[in-house]
């Protein structure tokens, strides 16, 4: 509808990245059709959680999901929506794994990283193909936080910036302390959600 300006706009948002664990060996042991069938089932479940809490999936990158809360429609409670969506995704993965185990398949795991801050939101791409995208350090930090789940053995991590925007006591959070983030000079305080 051409409602997004060509140069984009600065938005305060919460970015969520979700990445499957053990995807490469999973793919090596299966036929491509089986992999696509699984990914479509998994992505459908996860997108329902994101949409249910007013987020939108920006893109699927292999086995990874990038989602935003608070854009293109401004939502003041976007940190709350992102964390609630992540918990819903956790529950949907448990149900998906229950079905997989019943069918004789191994369960799968994923890691979710959440970070809040400013991004430039707009249409990015070429003259022939544009996509709605978020650009900025907030996106990079959210992706890096997601990757820390491997280090900490967790499934959902969020930044201090996101925690500060949540109502105190609304979630059971445990600080994992100041943590180095690849590509950033300053450390970030990271929290896991129980």
PEBEL-V585949 format. One record per residue. N is the residue number from 1. RES is the residue in three letters. OMEGA is omega in whole degrees, 0 to 359 (NA if undefined). D_LAST is the distance of its C-alpha to the last C-alpha in whole Angstrom. Layout:
n: (N N)
res: (RES RES)
omega: (OMEGA OMEGA)
d_last: (D_LAST D_LAST)
This chain:
n: (1 2 3 4 5 6 7 8 9 10 11 12 13 14 15 16 17 18 19 20 21 22 23 24 25 26 27 28 29 30 31 32 33 34 35 36 37 38 39 40 41 42 43 44 45 46 47 48 49 50 51 52 53 54 55 56 57 58 59 60 61 62 63 64 65 66 67 68 69 70 71 72 73 74 75 76 77 78 79 80 81 82 83 84 85 86 87 88 89 90 91 92 93 94 95 96 97 98 99 100 101 102 103 104 105 106 107 108 109 110 111 112 113 114 115 116 117 118 119 120 121 122 123 124 125 126 127 128 129 130 131 132 133 134 135 136 137 138 139 140 141 142 143 144 145 146 147 148 149 150 151 152 153 154 155 156 157 158 159 160 161 162 163 164 165 166 167 168 169 170 171 172 173 174 175 176 177 178 179 180 181 182 183 184 185 186 187 188 189 190 191 192 193 194)
res: (UNK UNK UNK UNK UNK UNK UNK UNK UNK UNK UNK UNK UNK UNK UNK UNK UNK UNK UNK UNK UNK UNK UNK UNK UNK UNK UNK UNK UNK UNK UNK UNK UNK UNK UNK UNK UNK UNK UNK UNK UNK UNK UNK UNK UNK UNK UNK UNK UNK UNK UNK UNK UNK UNK UNK UNK UNK UNK UNK UNK UNK UNK UNK UNK UNK UNK UNK UNK UNK UNK UNK UNK UNK UNK UNK UNK UNK UNK UNK UNK UNK UNK UNK UNK UNK UNK UNK UNK UNK UNK UNK UNK UNK UNK UNK UNK UNK UNK UNK UNK UNK UNK UNK UNK UNK UNK UNK UNK UNK UNK UNK UNK UNK UNK UNK UNK UNK UNK UNK UNK UNK UNK UNK UNK UNK UNK UNK UNK UNK UNK UNK UNK UNK UNK UNK UNK UNK UNK UNK UNK UNK UNK UNK UNK UNK UNK UNK UNK UNK UNK UNK UNK UNK UNK UNK UNK UNK UNK UNK UNK UNK UNK UNK UNK UNK UNK UNK UNK UNK UNK UNK UNK UNK UNK UNK UNK UNK UNK UNK UNK UNK UNK UNK UNK UNK UNK UNK UNK UNK UNK UNK UNK UNK UNK)
omega: (181 178 179 183 184 181 179 180 177 181 172 187 168 180 177 171 178 185 177 177 177 184 183 177 177 181 183 185 186 174 180 180 179 179 180 178 179 181 179 178 180 181 179 179 184 179 177 177 181 181 180 182 172 172 174 175 178 180 169 181 187 179 184 177 170 181 179 175 180 177 0 176 183 179 183 183 185 176 178 181 181 181 177 177 180 178 176 177 176 181 179 178 177 180 177 179 176 178 180 181 178 180 179 179 176 175 177 179 173 176 181 175 184 179 183 177 181 173 167 182 179 179 183 177 181 179 182 184 178 173 175 187 174 181 175 184 180 180 180 181 179 179 179 178 176 181 180 177 178 181 186 182 182 177 178 176 175 184 174 181 177 182 181 182 179 176 181 178 182 178 175 183 177 179 174 175 178 187 176 177 180 178 179 178 183 175 177 173 185 179 170 178 183 NA)
d_last: (41 42 39 38 40 41 40 36 35 32 29 26 23 20 20 17 18 17 19 19 19 22 24 28 28 27 30 32 33 33 36 35 35 33 30 31 31 27 26 28 26 22 23 24 21 19 22 22 18 19 22 21 19 22 22 24 24 27 27 26 27 28 24 22 22 22 21 22 21 24 27 30 29 28 25 24 21 20 17 15 17 15 12 12 14 12 9 13 14 11 13 16 15 15 18 20 19 20 23 24 24 26 28 28 26 24 20 19 16 15 14 13 14 15 17 19 23 27 28 31 31 34 36 36 39 42 45 45 41 38 35 32 30 28 30 29 27 24 24 24 21 19 20 20 16 16 18 16 13 16 17 13 12 9 9 8 10 12 15 16 18 16 14 17 18 15 16 15 12 12 8 6 6 8 11 12 16 19 19 22 22 25 28 27 28 26 22 19 16 13 10 7 4 0)
